[in-house]
Amino acid sequence: MNLESKKTVINKSQKEFFEFLTDLNNFEKIMPENTDKFEVDGDSFLFSLKGMPEIRLVVKEKQEFDKIILGAASSKLNFTLTANIIEVTESSCEAQLLFEGDFNPMMAMMVKKPLQNFINTLSSNAENL
């Protein structure tokens, strides 16, 4: 299952936004309002949304200033969340979130809409930084 957010313009330079996202504590600033729990532990963070199970995301890869890939820490859920960051001007960049998950068809049907809403919210909140 592949999902993507709309491309959003962020009023930070590409380098600034990349550094913002590499500090995992900053993800709390762009999380949805219904976040129940948020904890950073080294190169990973744990979060839960109301009514949903806890999910731990781990930094899998960083390509300086243009890409950050987070992945599920649990082998039960196989997915990645990629932030692509493209320079627009010296003081702004364009960002898009891509979700790739390997789910069975029933699970995919159940989680598709909530996941799309989640990445759209992250993207919108980043745009409003």
C-alpha positions in Angstrom: 0.0 0.0 0.0 1.4 3.4 -1.0 0.0 6.7 0.2 1.3 10.2 -0.3 0.6 13.6 1.2 0.1 16.7 -1.0 3.3 18.7 -1.6 3.5 21.5 0.9 5.7 24.6 1.0 7.5 25.1 4.3 8.8 28.5 5.3 12.2 27.1 6.3 15.2 26.4 4.2 15.7 22.9 3.0 18.6 22.5 5.6 16.5 24.0 8.4 13.6 21.7 7.8 15.8 18.7 7.4 17.4 19.5 10.7 14.0 20.1 12.3 12.9 16.6 11.3 16.1 14.9 12.3 15.5 16.1 15.9 12.8 13.6 16.6 11.4 15.7 19.5 10.1 18.1 16.8 7.7 15.5 15.5 5.5 16.2 18.5 5.0 19.7 17.1 3.5 18.3 13.9 1.5 15.4 15.3 -2.3 15.4 15.2 -4.3 16.9 18.1 -5.5 13.5 19.1 -2.0 12.2 20.1 -2.3 10.4 23.4 1.4 9.6 23.9 4.7 10.8 22.4 8.1 9.6 23.7 11.6 10.0 22.0 14.2 7.3 22.7 17.5 7.8 20.8 16.9 7.3 17.1 13.2 6.4 17.5 10.0 7.7 18.9 6.9 6.1 20.2 3.4 7.6 19.7 -0.2 6.6 19.9 -3.3 8.3 18.7 -6.6 8.0 20.7 -8.2 4.6 20.0 -5.1 3.3 18.1 -2.2 1.1 19.2 1.2 2.5 20.0 3.7 2.7 17.1 7.4 3.1 17.3 9.2 4.7 14.4 12.9 4.4 13.9 15.2 6.5 11.7 16.2 4.1 8.9 18.1 6.5 6.6 19.0 10.1 6.2 20.1 11.7 2.9 21.5 15.0 4.1 19.0 17.8 3.5 16.6 16.1 1.1 15.3 12.8 2.6 14.5 11.2 5.9 13.2 7.6 6.1 11.4 6.4 9.2 10.4 2.7 9.6 8.4 0.6 11.9 10.4 -0.8 14.8 8.2 -3.9 15.0 8.6 -6.7 12.5 4.8 -7.3 12.8 4.2 -4.1 10.8 6.4 -3.6 7.8 6.2 0.0 6.6 8.2 3.2 6.0 7.4 6.9 6.2 9.6 9.0 3.9 9.9 12.8 4.0 11.2 14.2 0.7 12.5 17.8 1.0 13.2 19.9 -2.1 14.7 23.4 -2.0 12.4 26.1 -3.5 14.3 29.2 -2.4 17.0 29.9 0.1 14.3 30.4 2.8 11.7 27.8 1.7 11.3 24.2 0.7 8.7 21.8 -0.5 8.0 18.7 1.4 6.0 15.5 0.7 5.4 12.5 2.9 5.3 9.0 1.3 4.0 6.0 3.2 4.8 2.5 2.0 3.4 -0.5 3.8 3.2 -4.2 3.3 -0.2 -5.2 4.7 -2.6 -8.0 3.9 -5.7 -6.8 1.9 -8.0 -6.7 4.9 -5.6 -4.8 7.1 -4.9 -2.4 4.2 -8.6 -1.7 3.8 -8.9 -0.9 7.5 -5.9 1.4 7.9 -5.8 3.2 4.5 -8.1 6.1 5.5 -6.7 6.7 9.0 -3.1 6.6 7.6 -3.9 9.0 4.8 -5.5 11.4 7.3 -2.4 11.0 9.6 0.2 11.9 6.9 -2.1 14.7 5.6 -2.2 16.1 9.2 1.6 15.9 9.6 2.1 17.6 6.2 -0.4 20.4 7.1 1.0 21.0 10.5 4.5 21.2 9.0 3.3 23.8 6.5 2.0 25.9 9.4 5.3 25.9 11.3 
